[in-house]
Amino acid sequence: RALWAPWVLHAGLGPEDAFSGQIAKVIAFALEAAGAPIVKGGARNLLAAFEALIKERGGEIRVNADVASVVQSGGRASGVRLASDETLSATKSVICSVTPTQLYGRLLGRDAPEAA
């Protein structure tokens, strides 16, 4: 059971959720049928490829820049405001690699979309 519990979490379910037992079987089947692809040379190569793709398309990656909030305009993310008070505008999209609590509680704050 301990082997499958983390895979269920990837589906957004907890071990106590009603469907978690079934999704564990679906994930097990998918891993058996297709395998679990691993990047040749390690995970760093995956990050390097993603970084190159972003830069190739005119994007920018910043590290060690704390984001205070996601700026919204017209119902969509249009940039970010850094803790330094600098605002970065996005022409197409904003990518966040944070937990849902960080995104909806801290970065979107009261401007977060309401659940349906």
Protein Blocks (a to p, Z undefined) as FASTA:
>chain_A
ZZmmmmmmmnopafklmklmmmmmmmmmmmmmnopaddehijklmmmmmmmmmmmnopac
dehiacfbdcdeehiafbdcdfkopacddfkbccddddfklmmmmmnmmmpccdZZ
